[in-house]
Amino acid sequence: MFGFRIDSRCPDTMARTGEIRTERGSVPTPAFMPVGTRATVKAMAPFELQEMGAGIILANTYHLYLRPGHEVIREAGGLHRFMAWPGLILTDSGGFQVFSLSTLREISDDGVTFRSHLDGTTHLMSPELSVQVQEALGSDIAMCFDECVPYPCSPGDSQEAVRRTLLWARRCQDVHSRADQTLFGIVQGSVFEDQRISCARELAAMDFPGYAVGGLSVGEPHSEMYRILDAVIPALPEGKPRYLMGVGYPPNLVEGVARG
């Protein structure tokens, strides 16, 4: 059973400490997730990650879907066993990766049709398939399929991505069925505060167990990232975990934690 507890709050900022609990185990927050894109953190063995204090790592749905394939990993006993990692795993939805293939994909409400960067084969990644792949991988936390726009982009393009992100979030929620896996929603809206706040409120109404802020750290100035976080965090439920996606520079981590 998934749970989240807040243990303390900073009196001067929105920073907080707490704990995420899953059926597999728990991890204290705030936490940094080492990136294990293809079911391995580069140049690191699992025991080394444990010795460093990592309690949760990130794996990539897009790359594992293409190679070795989610069914191969399912038959191997799931991602934890496949990569010999005893801690928690969060899988992204594959959305950012397929949208980054700007010359190799087409977007519609059905999903994203893209050509594999490995062999050129054509695939349709839909919200339903993204959830299916993540359930086969067996991660502890899965992410909704979302549309991430580049920076800069027009307000109209961003609004269309927000509309589609919310549509896909509902579809992901409808098909997600794995009881030992938790599904998080993702806030989009580029650098437009009104879109971010609206998206956050609609996702909050869907009552996800946790929420991510996506579409940042995509080329915008750091001051823009912080401005958007200041606007969007108050629109998310206070008693649930928040995940700032794609951020790895130490100053960004500190500023993100300070904003809750």
N, C-alpha and C positions, 0 to 999 in steps of 0.2 A: 504494500500500500504506500503510495507516494504521500509525502508530507513535507512541510516547510515550517521552520520555527525561527522567529527573530529573538535573539538573545540580548542584544544591546543596540543602542542608537547613539550616534555622536551628537552632543548638544549644540555643536556649531555648524554641522553640515547635515546632509541627508544620508550619510554613511551609516551602515548597520552591519552587524555580524549575526550569523545564524547558522542553520544547518538544514541541508536537503537530505531527506530520508527516502530510500527506495527499498524494494524487496531485497536487493543485492547488498545494500549497505548504505552508508551515509557519507557526506562530504561537508566540511565546514565552509561557510561563505563569509567574505568574498573568496572566490577561487579562480585561479588561472588554469585554463585547459590546454595542455600541450596538444599539438596537432598531429594526429596519426592518420593522415589523409588516406593512405592505401593500407590501412590496418597495421601500420607500424610508424612509430615516431622515429624519424630519421636519426641514425647514429646512436640510438638509445635502446637498450634492452629493457623489457618490462621491470626487471628487478631494480634497474638503475632509476627508473621513474619513481618506483615505490620509495627507494632510499632518499630521493629528492623531496618526497612529501606529496607527490601528485596523487590526488584521489579520484580524478575524473579526466578523461581524455576525449578528444574529438575525432570522429572518423567521417569520411566523405561518401555520401550515398551515390553520387554520380560516378566516381571512379570505381567504387566497389561493384556497382551495377554492371559496368562495362568489363571489368576484370578484377577478380576471377569470376564474378557473377554472384548474385545474391543466393541463388539456389545451391551453388557450391558451398557457400559459407553456412547456409542452413544445414546442409547435409553433414558438414564438419562439426556441428554442434553449436553453431552460433558464433558471433564475432568475438565474444570473450574467450571462448575456447580456441578459436582459430588463431588468435594473436597472443594467447597465453597471458591475458591481462585480467587480474582478479578484481580490479576496481570498477568504477562506473564508466559508462561510455555514453556520450551524446552524439547522435548522428545528425548532420545537417540534411536538408531535404534534397539537395542537388540543384536547387534553384539558382544560386549564385553562379555555379559553374556553367550551367547551360546558357544562362543569360550572358555570360562573358564570352561565349562563342558567337560574337556578333555577326560574323560572316557565314556561320554554319547553322543558323537556327531561324525558325519562324514561330511567332507567338500568337496564340488564339485563346479563347476561353476554354477550349478543350485541354490545353497544355502547351508544351513546347516541343515542336518537331526539330530535331537536330541531327547532324551527322557526327558520328564518333570521330574524335581526334586520333583514334588508334587505327581504324581500318576504313573509315568513310561510310560505314553502314548507317542507315537512317533509323531513328527511334523516335517515339512519341513518349515524352515524360509527362504524365498527367498527375494531378493531385492524388488520384487513387493509386497509380503505380508507385509514386513516391512513398506513400504509406505502406503499400505492400512490400516494397523492397526493405524499408526500415524495420518492418515487423519480422521479415525473414532474417535480417541481420541480428535482431534481438537486442538492440541497444536499450539502455535504461530510459533515456530521454530521446524522443524523436521530435522533429520540427515539421511544421506545416510547410507545404510547397507555397512559395511566394514569388512575386516579381520584383526584382531589384533593378532600379533604373540607374543609369550612370550619372556622374556629376561632371558638368552641369546638365540639367534637363529643363524642359519647359514645365510650367505648372500643369498644363493640360496632359502632357505625357505622364507626369507623376500621378495625377488624379486617376488616370486610366489604370495605372499600375496598382494604386490603392484599391480601386474597385475590384480588380481581378484578384488581388491578394485576399480580400475579404470573401469573395466568392469561393476561392480555392480553400480558404480556411474552413468554411462550412462543409465543403465536400470532404476534406481531410477528416474533420471531426465525425462526419457521418459514417465513414468506412473504417475508422480506426477501432480495432477490437481487441488488441492484445492487452490483457489485464495487468501484466507485469511490466508494461512500458507506458510512459507518460508522454503526452503530446502537448507541445508548447505552440502558442500562436506567435506571429511575427508582425511587428509594427513597421509599416513603410510610410512613405510620404516625402522622401528626399529632404530638402532643407526648408520645406514650407510648413510652418508651425500649425496652421489651421488644419492641414491635411493629416499631419502627424497626430494631433489631438483627436480628431474625428476617428481616425483609424484605431487609435488606442482605446477609445471609448466603445467602439463597436466590438472590438475583440474582447474587451472586458465583459461586455454583455453576454458573450458566448461562454464565459466562465471556464476558460482554460486553467489548468493547474499552475501554469507559469507562462511568462511572456518574454519575448526577445525584442530588442530594438535592432532592426536590420537596416541595410542601405546607408550606413555610415562607414567612415574609413574607406571611401571609394574615390578619394581625390579632393574632397572638400577641405578647406582650411580647418585646423583644429578648433578655432574659435567658433566656426559654424557647427561642428559636432557638439561642442559644449552648450551652445545656444539651444539646439534641438533637444538635447537631453534635459535641460532645464525646463523646457516646455512640455515634453511628453511624459516624463516620469510621474508628475502629479496626477496624470490621467489614468495611470495604471493602478490596479488594486494594491493596497499597502501590504497586505499579508501574504503576498505571493512572490516567488523568486523572479528576478529580472536578469536577463542575459544580454550583454552588449556584444554584438557579433562582430567578428573580424578585426578586433582591436588587439594590438600586441606591444605597442611602444610603451615603456614604463610610465612616462608622463600621462599618456591617455588612460592607462589603467588606474592611476591614482585619481585623476579627475573624474573618471567614470564612477569609481567607488564613492567618491565624495558626493556624487549626485544620486546615489541610491541604486 
